[in-house]
Amino acid sequence: MSIWWSLHLRREAASVPLARRLLLGTMETAGVDPDVSYDLSLALSEACANAVEHGGESGPQDSTAAYRVTAYLDGEKCRIEVTDSGPGFPPVRPRPTPVEAESGRGLGLIQELADHVQIGNKPGRGAVVSFDKILKWRKDAPLMAV
């Protein structure tokens, strides 16, 4: 069985927990292992926080800009994509942020939590962060992949 959904969200801090709760609810209903669900929800939170902070034309104070979250649970894998309409990523990325830094660790955290990560720019304008993870299922999973 496959499940997918897509959200068009305003660049507001309140949108981050909304996306996370929808993902967690979907995975709980499907019967995904809670540890896998937690890892993916944390990675999603980081990707959404980046879109809120950097994903608009006029900086983080522009709450009228939007971003999109799409999630696919298909068979043994979950794939999540977060796109925004900001300036995108610079051609040369800076070195990894030290773990003791107050901010800037989100992309590294996503890479640690997911099995496969793609970070880039969409054609035209904006950034795309997509990541996937192999799913583990609870024994009583109603929608477990066969």
N, C-alpha and C positions, 0 to 999 in steps of 0.2 A: 504494500500500500504506500502511496505517496501523499504527502501533505505539503502544501506551500502557501505562503501568504506574503503580502507586500504592504508596507506602510509608507505613507507620505507624511512626514513629520515636520513641524516647525522647529527651527533651531532655538529651542528653549531647553533649559536644564531638565524641566519636568518631562520631556519626551524620552529621556534615557531610561528611567525606571518603567515607563509604559512599554517600551519595546522589550525590555528584559523580562517583565512579567508575562507578556504575551508568549515569548519564547519558552519560558519555564512552564507555563500552563499547557502549551502545546506538547511539550516533551513529556510532562507528567501524564497527560491524558493518553499519549501514545504508548507510554510504558518504558521510556528511556531511563537508563540507570541514573540515579540522582547525581553521582559524581561527574558524569559526562555532561549532564544538563548544567551543573554549576559551572564547569569550565567554559562551556559555550556561552552561558549567560554573562560571565565575567568578560570574556573576549568581546561579546556584543556590546556590553556597557562601555568598554574602552573605545571601540570603533565609533559608537554613537557620540561619546564625549568629544572625540576628535572632530567629528562632523559639526557638532554644536559650536565648538571653539574656533575652528578654522574653515568651516565650509561655506562661507558666504563672501560676497564681494566687498562688503564694508566692515568686516571685522565681527568680533563676537557680540557686539551690541545690536547688530541687525537681526532681530528675531523674526523678521518677515520672510527671510530666506528659508528654504526647506531642504530636507535631505530625505533619502529613501532607504528603507531597510527591506530586504527580501530574504526569506528563509525557506529552504527546501529540505524536507526530510524524505529521503527517497531510498528505500532499501536499507542498506547498511550504513549510509552516510548522511550527515547533515551539512548543508552548504549555506553560508550566510554571506550576504553582500550588502555593504553600506556605501552609498554614493552620495556625493554632495555637488554643489555648484560653485565651490570656492576656487581659489587660484591653483589648486592641485599641489602635488609634491614637487619640490625642486629637482632639477636634473641630477644633482649630486646630493645624496642624503648625508647628513652629518653622522659622526660616529655615534655608537650606542650611548644612550644616556646612563650615567652612573646610577647604581641602585639607590644611593642615598639622596638623589635629587628629588625635589618636591614635585616636579612634573616632567613630562616628556618620556615616560616609560611605557606608554600605552601600546605602541606598535611592537615593542619587544615582548611585552606581556602576551599579546595576541599570538605572536610567533611561538611562545612557550606553551600556550594552552591548546593550540590547534595542531592538526596533523599536516596541513598544507595551507600556506598563506600566499596571496598575491596582493601586492601593493603597487598601485600605479595611477595613471591619469586617464580619464575617459576622453574620447575625441571631443574636441571643442574646449570644454572648460570643466574642471572639477576633478575630484579624487575618487578612486574606487579602492576599497579594502574588501577583499573576499577571503574567506577561510572555510575550511571544512574539517570534519572530524569523523572518524569511524565510530559508529554508535554501538553501545552495549545496551542490552535490554534487561529489564526486570524479568523474573521468572513468570510473573502473572501479566506480562505486557499484552494488552488487548490488540495492539496494532503491530506486534513484533514482525519484523521482516521474515519471510519464509525462505 
